[in-house]
Amino acid sequence: MSDVPTIFAALAAVAAEVTSVGKEGHHEQGGYAYRGLDSVLVAVGPALRRHRVLLVPAVESVEYSTVEIGSKNTRMQCCRMVTAFRWTGPAGDVIESKIASEGMDVGDKAASKAASVAYRTAILQTLSIPTVNSAGITPGQVRAVQTLFGLAGLGGKDRRDDRLDYASVLLDRPLESVTDLTVSEAGLLIDALQMTVDEPVGHEAVPA
């Protein structure tokens, strides 16, 4: 029997390393947090390379239409596509997943958005990666941390490393994402950030 792992074993090893990906992106108009493709690739990419897993997308079908959105009936281009993703392991064996996705844009980015959604969804669903890790940090705590970092002048994608450095120094351990925090660590971070800003920010209480 070969010592080279199958694609199933390689993906299981990747999933064991990447236990969560937080929603660090924020949609200003929609007012919601999301996991962008960049955040997913930053979290998962190193593990995929370490276990020699290659992911190749191939668009199987694409359909364009024009839709009207919102009270102002804003016209947007809509792209719907089905993409097959071939996961190849170090032994050369392959499994495939298929994702249907949709993207809308007022300009020419509808197809790019649909492709990004498909890529992100394929990774998250195939590896069963949750937003919150098993340590139990709550979505409310995640929102509070994100809000407080913004009020403290550490918001935005370009300050991600600064946010992680701040939390790592405070908690005296390395962090790859705020979702790596335990419930108690998140509470400590929120309390510390709250002391640096004037505006109180609430979050769910930790169960007794």
Order of alpha helices (4+ residues) and beta strands (2+ residues): alpha-beta-beta-alpha-beta-beta-beta-alpha-alpha-alpha-alpha
